[in-house]
Amino acid sequence: MVRHSGWFDKNILSWLVISLLLFVPLYPKFPLFEVPGTYVAVRLEDFLIGGVLLIWFLKEINQGWPTLKQRVSRLVLLYFLAGLVSLANALLISRVITPHLAWLHFFRRIEYMSLFFVALASVREKRHILSYALTLFLAAAGVFLFGLGQKYLNWPVISTMNEEFSKGMALYLSKWTRINSTFAGHYDLAAFAVLIFSPFLGFMMGVKRRWLKLAGLTVAVMAFYLLILTASRISFGAYLISAVLVLFWLGKKKLALPLVGLSLAVMLLTGDLGQRFAATFNLDLKLNLPKIKLGQKKVAQLPQATVTPLPPPPAENQPEVDELKPKKATGEGEIQEKKKATVEVYFPEPESVELAAQRSGEIRFKVEWPRAIRAFLKNPLVGTGFSSVTLATDNDYLRILAETGLLGGISFALIFLEFFKKFFVFHRKTKWCPQKAVVTGIAGAMVGFLANAVFIDVFEASKVAFLFWMLMGIMVGTINLYQTRDLFQN
């Protein structure tokens, strides 16, 4: 009985992490109930994570807070404290934010980052690392298959790209729409693809068994294909940075140029992503012209109640689900299945992609970023409080400075400086082993995530934020495991 109790106590957190690594990416963002004043909703995953955090908290009390005694954990707590100071200033002094929304944003950040503690405490043996890798393989396969179903089989999507979408409606994508899979938007899915590519690239380089190498290669290919389908220029650039760094760190420099060349070739031959890059840099990629003749009329038989022109491809961060016609409409606009009409549908002109790319940049450079800079300048020390720059800034670093000022920005930066310090010391002193390769891959994913944060609010995108902080916990936990067992070279 005592033996079973010891096994349970030692492995309970690892099983909880495994459940989260599966549930978070695979379960769509169905809302349970809404929060007044915002379309951010409380979801089932919030209750699951709350239960996991409670179990971790009770274990920490029983064991004397071993996780929170580590330097990197104290830096995370320091950021929480900086956020609390900023929140108190905004609520009690400046009073420019809505209290319940500010508390919501603050607690959401604590929820995301607290999973770092859970994952860190869960790594007790080398087999836990392999278990997490196999779990992520299953999660990535599920996301990949569901994404293909949306693209080719008209499977539904649950999106949170705007207030109406976020109510949990089952929507169906048009031919122009970039897939979401089980995520809230295409940019979230692209960030997920970047996040898992590098760890499995490292995993593939580190293991010796062929079936494990094949598993790592399979996930890497699935992640890359998802990235192409999202047509996210920002995440594609982040992917190249992270992948090349991993190859350099692992001593596989000769593979970097072929990887970049192959990636660029696929990108150029892919209509949507290639055209977006062409529009960004004012290039003429004639190889990327769509196979259909744009701008010509096409006669189609459509239900009379659903006749609308096809929208142009959306901007990088704009809502992009087709005009949201549920399969069964209700009310005055109910679809009469038997009543057909001959209508003219116009395909969008080629320059719509260029306009979308331009609009995406203008939203950031002329609206969102200046708004965040103005908020920061109002109170450079502690910022203007959580939620003060609305839901979108499309630059996480400007968001942190705007909401929590230099106090929050510096404390947040210290967390990542500690991550890099631990990684480079580990990388320099540790013997070659599969775990070293996996840690290197996760470090590359961290760089890719930080690059994504320059143009996308990835630290506030719940699904990828949960996964990111768990990966950081697994990375630091693996480093600690090897340090504790004295596996460094003498």
MOKA-V73776 format. One record per residue. N is the residue number from 0. PHI is phi as a letter, one per 20 degrees, with the letter a starting at -180 (NA if undefined). OMEGA is omega in whole degrees, 0 to 359 (NA if undefined). NEAR is the number of other C-alpha atoms within 12 Angstrom. Layout:
n=N phi=PHI omega=OMEGA near=NEAR
n=N phi=PHI omega=OMEGA near=NEAR
This chain:
n=0 phi=NA omega=180 near=7
n=1 phi=f omega=180 near=8
n=2 phi=f omega=179 near=9
n=3 phi=f omega=179 near=11
n=4 phi=f omega=178 near=11
n=5 phi=f omega=178 near=11
n=6 phi=f omega=180 near=15
n=7 phi=f omega=182 near=16
n=8 phi=f omega=183 near=24
n=9 phi=f omega=188 near=22
n=10 phi=d omega=185 near=25
n=11 phi=g omega=181 near=26
n=12 phi=f omega=179 near=36
n=13 phi=f omega=177 near=37
n=14 phi=f omega=177 near=29
n=15 phi=f omega=177 near=36
n=16 phi=f omega=178 near=43
n=17 phi=g omega=180 near=35
n=18 phi=f omega=179 near=29
n=19 phi=f omega=179 near=39
n=20 phi=f omega=176 near=40
n=21 phi=e omega=189 near=31
n=22 phi=f omega=187 near=30
n=23 phi=g omega=181 near=42
n=24 phi=f omega=188 near=43
n=25 phi=e omega=183 near=36
n=26 phi=e omega=181 near=28
n=27 phi=f omega=187 near=35
n=28 phi=e omega=174 near=38
n=29 phi=f omega=178 near=29
n=30 phi=f omega=171 near=28
n=31 phi=e omega=172 near=19
n=32 phi=b omega=186 near=18
n=33 phi=e omega=175 near=20
n=34 phi=d omega=182 near=21
n=35 phi=g omega=176 near=15
n=36 phi=n omega=179 near=18
n=37 phi=b omega=176 near=24
n=38 phi=e omega=168 near=26
n=39 phi=f omega=184 near=35
n=40 phi=d omega=171 near=29
n=41 phi=e omega=187 near=27
n=42 phi=c omega=181 near=27
n=43 phi=g omega=181 near=20
n=44 phi=f omega=179 near=30
n=45 phi=f omega=179 near=30
n=46 phi=f omega=177 near=17
n=47 phi=f omega=180 near=23
n=48 phi=f omega=176 near=35
n=49 phi=g omega=177 near=25
n=50 phi=f omega=178 near=22
n=51 phi=f omega=180 near=31
n=52 phi=f omega=178 near=29
n=53 phi=f omega=178 near=21
n=54 phi=f omega=177 near=26
n=55 phi=f omega=182 near=36
n=56 phi=f omega=180 near=24
n=57 phi=f omega=177 near=17
n=58 phi=f omega=179 near=26
n=59 phi=f omega=178 near=22
n=60 phi=f omega=182 near=14
n=61 phi=f omega=184 near=13
n=62 phi=d omega=177 near=16
n=63 phi=n omega=176 near=12
n=64 phi=l omega=181 near=18
n=65 phi=f omega=182 near=21
n=66 phi=f omega=184 near=33
n=67 phi=f omega=177 near=26
n=68 phi=e omega=180 near=17
n=69 phi=f omega=185 near=22
n=70 phi=g omega=183 near=22
n=71 phi=f omega=177 near=32
n=72 phi=f omega=178 near=36
n=73 phi=f omega=177 near=24
n=74 phi=f omega=175 near=28
n=75 phi=f omega=177 near=38
n=76 phi=f omega=177 near=28
n=77 phi=f omega=177 near=25
n=78 phi=f omega=176 near=34
n=79 phi=g omega=180 near=31
n=80 phi=f omega=178 near=22
n=81 phi=f omega=177 near=33
n=82 phi=f omega=179 near=42
n=83 phi=f omega=177 near=32
n=84 phi=f omega=178 near=28
n=85 phi=f omega=180 near=41
n=86 phi=f omega=179 near=39
n=87 phi=f omega=179 near=27
n=88 phi=f omega=182 near=27
n=89 phi=f omega=183 near=33
n=90 phi=e omega=188 near=25
n=91 phi=d omega=185 near=17
n=92 phi=d omega=184 near=17
n=93 phi=f omega=177 near=21
n=94 phi=l omega=181 near=18
n=95 phi=d omega=183 near=25
n=96 phi=c omega=177 near=30
n=97 phi=e omega=189 near=25
n=98 phi=g omega=186 near=24
n=99 phi=f omega=176 near=18
n=100 phi=f omega=178 near=30
n=101 phi=f omega=177 near=35
n=102 phi=f omega=178 near=25
n=103 phi=f omega=180 near=28
n=104 phi=f omega=180 near=36
n=105 phi=f omega=181 near=32
n=106 phi=f omega=176 near=24
n=107 phi=f omega=178 near=32
n=108 phi=f omega=176 near=32
n=109 phi=f omega=179 near=33
n=110 phi=f omega=180 near=34
n=111 phi=g omega=189 near=38
n=112 phi=f omega=180 near=37
n=113 phi=f omega=177 near=37
n=114 phi=f omega=172 near=46
n=115 phi=g omega=180 near=42
n=116 phi=f omega=182 near=45
n=117 phi=f omega=181 near=47
n=118 phi=f omega=178 near=44
n=119 phi=f omega=181 near=37
n=120 phi=f omega=186 near=45
n=121 phi=e omega=184 near=43
n=122 phi=e omega=182 near=40
n=123 phi=d omega=181 near=30
n=124 phi=b omega=180 near=25
n=125 phi=f omega=182 near=25
n=126 phi=f omega=177 near=18
n=127 phi=f omega=181 near=31
n=128 phi=f omega=177 near=38
n=129 phi=f omega=178 near=28
n=130 phi=f omega=179 near=26
n=131 phi=f omega=179 near=40
n=132 phi=f omega=180 near=41
n=133 phi=f omega=178 near=27
n=134 phi=f omega=178 near=31
n=135 phi=f omega=175 near=42
n=136 phi=f omega=179 near=35
n=137 phi=f omega=180 near=27
n=138 phi=f omega=180 near=33
n=139 phi=f omega=178 near=42
n=140 phi=f omega=178 near=31
n=141 phi=f omega=178 near=29
n=142 phi=f omega=180 near=39
n=143 phi=f omega=182 near=39
n=144 phi=f omega=179 near=26
n=145 phi=f omega=177 near=31
n=146 phi=f omega=176 near=41
n=147 phi=f omega=177 near=27
n=148 phi=f omega=177 near=21
n=149 phi=f omega=185 near=32
n=150 phi=f omega=191 near=26
n=151 phi=d omega=185 near=20
n=152 phi=c omega=177 near=17
n=153 phi=m omega=174 near=23
n=154 phi=f omega=185 near=24
n=155 phi=f omega=176 near=32
n=156 phi=c omega=174 near=43
n=157 phi=d omega=187 near=37
n=158 phi=d omega=173 near=40
n=159 phi=c omega=185 near=39
n=160 phi=f omega=172 near=34
n=161 phi=b omega=187 near=25
n=162 phi=f omega=181 near=21
n=163 phi=f omega=181 near=22
n=164 phi=f omega=189 near=31
n=165 phi=f omega=180 near=33
n=166 phi=f omega=177 near=27
n=167 phi=n omega=179 near=29
n=168 phi=f omega=173 near=27
n=169 phi=e omega=184 near=29
n=170 phi=d omega=183 near=34
n=171 phi=c omega=189 near=33
n=172 phi=e omega=175 near=38
n=173 phi=e omega=182 near=29
n=174 phi=f omega=182 near=24
n=175 phi=e omega=192 near=29
n=176 phi=e omega=174 near=36
n=177 phi=e omega=190 near=44
n=178 phi=f omega=175 near=48
n=179 phi=d omega=190 near=48
n=180 phi=l omega=182 near=48
n=181 phi=e omega=183 near=42
n=182 phi=e omega=187 near=43
n=183 phi=e omega=181 near=45
n=184 phi=a omega=184 near=43
n=185 phi=f omega=181 near=44
n=186 phi=f omega=174 near=46
n=187 phi=f omega=179 near=48
n=188 phi=f omega=178 near=46
n=189 phi=f omega=178 near=50
n=190 phi=f omega=176 near=55
n=191 phi=f omega=180 near=56
n=192 phi=f omega=177 near=53
n=193 phi=f omega=184 near=53
n=194 phi=f omega=183 near=53
n=195 phi=e omega=182 near=53
n=196 phi=f omega=186 near=49
n=197 phi=f omega=177 near=47
n=198 phi=g omega=180 near=53
n=199 phi=f omega=170 near=50
n=200 phi=f omega=176 near=50
n=201 phi=f omega=178 near=43
n=202 phi=g omega=180 near=44
n=203 phi=f omega=180 near=36
n=204 phi=f omega=188 near=36
n=205 phi=e omega=184 near=32
n=206 phi=e omega=182 near=26
n=207 phi=d omega=182 near=17
n=208 phi=f omega=185 near=14
n=209 phi=f omega=182 near=14
n=210 phi=f omega=176 near=14
n=211 phi=f omega=175 near=24
n=212 phi=f omega=179 near=23
n=213 phi=f omega=178 near=20
n=214 phi=f omega=178 near=29
n=215 phi=f omega=178 near=38
n=216 phi=f omega=180 near=27
n=217 phi=f omega=180 near=27
n=218 phi=f omega=180 near=40
n=219 phi=f omega=179 near=37
n=220 phi=f omega=178 near=28
n=221 phi=f omega=180 near=34
n=222 phi=f omega=180 near=40
n=223 phi=f omega=180 near=41
n=224 phi=f omega=175 near=34
n=225 phi=f omega=179 near=46
n=226 phi=f omega=178 near=45
n=227 phi=f omega=181 near=41
n=228 phi=f omega=178 near=38
n=229 phi=f omega=180 near=48
n=230 phi=l omega=180 near=44
n=231 phi=e omega=180 near=47
n=232 phi=f omega=183 near=41
n=233 phi=f omega=181 near=41
n=234 phi=f omega=177 near=45
n=235 phi=f omega=176 near=42
n=236 phi=f omega=178 near=33
n=237 phi=f omega=178 near=36
n=238 phi=f omega=180 near=46
n=239 phi=f omega=180 near=38
n=240 phi=f omega=184 near=32
n=241 phi=f omega=182 near=41
n=242 phi=f omega=180 near=46
n=243 phi=f omega=178 near=36
n=244 phi=f omega=180 near=33
n=245 phi=f omega=179 near=41
n=246 phi=f omega=178 near=35
n=247 phi=f omega=180 near=21
n=248 phi=f omega=181 near=32
n=249 phi=e omega=179 near=35
n=250 phi=m omega=180 near=19
n=251 phi=d omega=185 near=21
n=252 phi=f omega=183 near=17
n=253 phi=f omega=180 near=14
n=254 phi=e omega=185 near=21
n=255 phi=f omega=182 near=24
n=256 phi=f omega=176 near=18
n=257 phi=g omega=179 near=17
n=258 phi=f omega=180 near=27
n=259 phi=f omega=180 near=24
n=260 phi=f omega=179 near=15
n=261 phi=f omega=180 near=16
n=262 phi=f omega=180 near=28
n=263 phi=f omega=179 near=23
n=264 phi=f omega=178 near=18
n=265 phi=f omega=180 near=24
n=266 phi=f omega=182 near=33
n=267 phi=f omega=181 near=27
n=268 phi=e omega=179 near=23
n=269 phi=e omega=188 near=29
n=270 phi=g omega=188 near=31
n=271 phi=f omega=183 near=40
n=272 phi=f omega=179 near=42
n=273 phi=f omega=180 near=37
n=274 phi=f omega=179 near=35
n=275 phi=f omega=175 near=43
n=276 phi=f omega=178 near=32
n=277 phi=f omega=178 near=30
n=278 phi=f omega=181 near=29
n=279 phi=f omega=185 near=27
n=280 phi=d omega=178 near=15
n=281 phi=l omega=178 near=17
n=282 phi=d omega=178 near=16
n=283 phi=d omega=181 near=19
n=284 phi=e omega=184 near=24
n=285 phi=f omega=178 near=16
n=286 phi=f omega=185 near=19
n=287 phi=e omega=179 near=26
n=288 phi=f omega=179 near=24
n=289 phi=g omega=182 near=23
n=290 phi=f omega=178 near=11
n=291 phi=e omega=178 near=16
n=292 phi=e omega=184 near=14
n=293 phi=f omega=176 near=18
n=294 phi=n omega=180 near=18
n=295 phi=e omega=179 near=14
n=296 phi=f omega=172 near=16
n=297 phi=b omega=182 near=19
n=298 phi=e omega=182 near=13
n=299 phi=c omega=174 near=18
n=300 phi=e omega=182 near=18
n=301 phi=c omega=173 near=22
n=302 phi=g omega=187 near=22
n=303 phi=f omega=186 near=20
n=304 phi=f omega=186 near=23
n=305 phi=d omega=185 near=27
n=306 phi=f omega=173 near=22
n=307 phi=b omega=177 near=20
n=308 phi=f omega=176 near=19
n=309 phi=f omega=181 near=27
n=310 phi=f omega=175 near=27
n=311 phi=f omega=176 near=32
n=312 phi=g omega=187 near=38
n=313 phi=f omega=175 near=36
n=314 phi=f omega=189 near=37
n=315 phi=g omega=186 near=41
n=316 phi=c omega=184 near=42
n=317 phi=e omega=177 near=30
n=318 phi=g omega=187 near=32
n=319 phi=c omega=176 near=36
n=320 phi=f omega=181 near=42
n=321 phi=g omega=192 near=31
n=322 phi=g omega=166 near=25
n=323 phi=l omega=175 near=28
n=324 phi=d omega=175 near=25
n=325 phi=g omega=182 near=25
n=326 phi=f omega=178 near=21
n=327 phi=c omega=179 near=18
n=328 phi=e omega=180 near=19
n=329 phi=c omega=176 near=12
n=330 phi=n omega=185 near=9
n=331 phi=f omega=182 near=8
n=332 phi=e omega=182 near=16
n=333 phi=g omega=183 near=18
n=334 phi=f omega=174 near=21
n=335 phi=e omega=188 near=19
n=336 phi=f omega=185 near=17
n=337 phi=e omega=185 near=12
n=338 phi=e omega=183 near=14
n=339 phi=d omega=176 near=16
n=340 phi=b omega=176 near=18
n=341 phi=e omega=184 near=14
n=342 phi=c omega=178 near=19
n=343 phi=d omega=178 near=19
n=344 phi=d omega=181 near=22
n=345 phi=d omega=172 near=21
n=346 phi=f omega=183 near=26
n=347 phi=f omega=179 near=27
n=348 phi=f omega=183 near=22
n=349 phi=g omega=184 near=29
n=350 phi=f omega=178 near=22
n=351 phi=f omega=177 near=25
n=352 phi=f omega=179 near=34
n=353 phi=f omega=179 near=31
n=354 phi=f omega=178 near=25
n=355 phi=f omega=179 near=31
n=356 phi=f omega=179 near=35
n=357 phi=f omega=181 near=26
n=358 phi=f omega=180 near=24
n=359 phi=g omega=179 near=31
n=360 phi=f omega=182 near=28
n=361 phi=f omega=178 near=20
n=362 phi=f omega=180 near=24
n=363 phi=f omega=191 near=30
n=364 phi=f omega=185 near=20
n=365 phi=d omega=183 near=17
n=366 phi=c omega=191 near=21
n=367 phi=f omega=182 near=31
n=368 phi=f omega=176 near=32
n=369 phi=g omega=178 near=22
n=370 phi=f omega=179 near=28
n=371 phi=f omega=179 near=39
n=372 phi=f omega=178 near=30
n=373 phi=f omega=179 near=23
n=374 phi=f omega=178 near=35
n=375 phi=f omega=182 near=33
n=376 phi=f omega=177 near=21
n=377 phi=f omega=179 near=23
n=378 phi=b omega=186 near=27
n=379 phi=f omega=185 near=26
n=380 phi=f omega=184 near=26
n=381 phi=c omega=177 near=36
n=382 phi=m omega=183 near=43
n=383 phi=d omega=173 near=46
n=384 phi=n omega=179 near=48
n=385 phi=f omega=180 near=47
n=386 phi=n omega=184 near=40
n=387 phi=f omega=180 near=41
n=388 phi=d omega=178 near=36
n=389 phi=m omega=186 near=30
n=390 phi=f omega=186 near=32
n=391 phi=c omega=172 near=29
n=392 phi=c omega=180 near=37
n=393 phi=l omega=168 near=40
n=394 phi=a omega=186 near=37
n=395 phi=f omega=182 near=34
n=396 phi=f omega=174 near=33
n=397 phi=f omega=178 near=36
n=398 phi=f omega=181 near=43
n=399 phi=f omega=179 near=47
n=400 phi=f omega=181 near=41
n=401 phi=f omega=186 near=41
n=402 phi=e omega=185 near=49
n=403 phi=c omega=174 near=47
n=404 phi=m omega=180 near=40
n=405 phi=f omega=180 near=30
n=406 phi=f omega=178 near=32
n=407 phi=f omega=181 near=39
n=408 phi=f omega=180 near=31
n=409 phi=f omega=180 near=25
n=410 phi=f omega=177 near=29
n=411 phi=f omega=179 near=35
n=412 phi=f omega=180 near=24
n=413 phi=f omega=178 near=24
n=414 phi=g omega=184 near=30
n=415 phi=f omega=173 near=28
n=416 phi=f omega=178 near=20
n=417 phi=f omega=176 near=23
n=418 phi=g omega=182 near=37
n=419 phi=f omega=179 near=26
n=420 phi=f omega=180 near=19
n=421 phi=f omega=181 near=30
n=422 phi=f omega=184 near=34
n=423 phi=f omega=175 near=21
n=424 phi=f omega=178 near=23
n=425 phi=f omega=183 near=34
n=426 phi=f omega=182 near=33
n=427 phi=f omega=189 near=19
n=428 phi=d omega=187 near=20
n=429 phi=e omega=175 near=29
n=430 phi=f omega=177 near=21
n=431 phi=f omega=179 near=24
n=432 phi=a omega=179 near=26
n=433 phi=g omega=181 near=31
n=434 phi=f omega=177 near=41
n=435 phi=f omega=179 near=41
n=436 phi=f omega=179 near=40
n=437 phi=f omega=178 near=44
n=438 phi=f omega=178 near=49
n=439 phi=f omega=177 near=51
n=440 phi=f omega=179 near=46
n=441 phi=f omega=177 near=46
n=442 phi=f omega=175 near=48
n=443 phi=f omega=177 near=44
n=444 phi=f omega=177 near=43
n=445 phi=f omega=178 near=46
n=446 phi=f omega=178 near=36
n=447 phi=f omega=179 near=40
n=448 phi=f omega=178 near=48
n=449 phi=f omega=177 near=33
n=450 phi=f omega=177 near=32
n=451 phi=f omega=185 near=39
n=452 phi=f omega=177 near=32
n=453 phi=f omega=184 near=26
n=454 phi=c omega=182 near=36
n=455 phi=c omega=179 near=43
n=456 phi=e omega=185 near=34
n=457 phi=f omega=180 near=45
n=458 phi=f omega=176 near=41
n=459 phi=d omega=178 near=39
n=460 phi=e omega=197 near=40
n=461 phi=g omega=185 near=39
n=462 phi=f omega=181 near=42
n=463 phi=f omega=177 near=42
n=464 phi=f omega=176 near=37
n=465 phi=g omega=183 near=40
n=466 phi=f omega=180 near=50
n=467 phi=f omega=183 near=44
n=468 phi=f omega=173 near=43
n=469 phi=f omega=177 near=42
n=470 phi=f omega=177 near=48
n=471 phi=f omega=177 near=48
n=472 phi=f omega=178 near=41
n=473 phi=f omega=179 near=46
n=474 phi=f omega=181 near=44
n=475 phi=f omega=178 near=47
n=476 phi=f omega=178 near=38
n=477 phi=f omega=177 near=42
n=478 phi=f omega=179 near=42
n=479 phi=f omega=180 near=35
n=480 phi=f omega=181 near=30
n=481 phi=f omega=176 near=31
n=482 phi=f omega=181 near=21
n=483 phi=f omega=183 near=15
n=484 phi=e omega=173 near=15
n=485 phi=l omega=179 near=15
n=486 phi=e omega=176 near=21
n=487 phi=f omega=174 near=21
n=488 phi=f omega=177 near=15
n=489 phi=e omega=NA near=8
